Amino acid sequence: MFPKTLDRRINRLFTFHLLFVLTLIGTAAIGLGFSLRALFEPFRSCPVLNIGFILFWFYAVVSACQLCLGLSTLSALGVRSWKSRHSTTKSNPNNPSQFVEASSLFVGRSRHVIRKGFQNNSSLEVSYERVSKTCCSVNTGKCSDQTGWLQSIAVLATALILGHMTTFIWSCSLQQELIGSRSTFPSRIMNLFIEAKVQSLEPQKTGSMSAAECWGRIQQELECCGPTNYTDWLVYNSTSQYDRLEDLPKSCFCSHQPVICNQSSVIQVVDRYLYTDGCTHFLTLRMQRHSIVLIIIAPFCTILLMITFLSDLIYTLKTAYLIVKYTESNACSGDAVKSEADDENDVTSSDSSFS
């Protein structure tokens, strides 16, 4: 048997593993939620604008992979804990306190060193057999004499942390593109509007969302009209363009009740209310809001993952070191006792021969 302090330390390993896995799941759920919130924007598939949403698709994939890893690891850890508890209770039902929770030691090669000291100590051998199961890989369910499950998790966690950091850098770049001195976002919006204006007068059938349909969604969602204001739709001295306010697209007009429409910047045209604000400002604010969220969430998830994983790793390695140190000391004392017993047997046999 291990000392009580070491036995309690081994039992606490499960808590550290569980905390890390729950952090994986929690941060993944947060990242996935905010990414999907951005991807649910009705204009996410618009030409030109869809480039800015690649960032949110990327972070959604990273968060989804992290969520799958967390859930699968939690399930495997739970199944292994239940199996270990069931097998231990069945083999020794009168002493369930000897059970050690399913933990994962980041060591394996020391098993050969430890086992040598247990040949003449059955109680230590039983304890070792319980702890040696902790080197099994949670992901594969197979035992390895080389590494534990934390090594494979470390590789995946590193990849996820890199994904979060890439998202942070990418979000900062997008933020600079939206509000920087050399911002190209307003010009991209204007190009989209010009294309939508042409298509609204000459409808074209395309497989993907047309610029006219996209711009209609933007105006309806953000309650605006035109990039700057509604006059962008008006081009005088031309019969091929809109020249009357009542001929503007339906999305430029408020579709709510007059009381609600009056809460926005509108002017009354005949019996309808026309939005007077431009869409560029509102669209920039909407994209800026989504990117700021990722700028906050990505490093937060990275720091939280690193803290919980390193805590789990350091605690596990320290526990493994204490186990090796304790078992080696018991192995040395066992060898000394065996050597003294052999010497006594030799003396007894010598006396018998002399007699």
Secondary structure, 3 states (H helix, E strand, C coil): CCCHHHHHHHHHHHHHHHHHHHHHHHHHHHHHHHHHHHHCCCCCCCCCHHHHHHHHHHHHHHHHHHHHHHHHHHHHHHHHHHHHHHHHHHHCCCCHHHCCCCCCCCCCCHHHHHHHCCCCCHHHHHHHHHHHHHHECCCCCCECCCCCHHHHHHHHHHHHHHHHHHHHHHHHHHHHHHHCCCCCHHHHHHHHHHHHHHHHHCCCCCCCCCHHHHHHHHHHHHCCCCCCCHHHHECCCCCCCECCHHHCCHHHECCCCHHHHCCCCEEEECCEEEECCCHHHHHHHHHHHHHHHHHHHHHHHHHHHHHHHHHHHHHHHHHHHHHHHHHHHHHHHHHHHHHHHHHHHHHHHHHHHHC
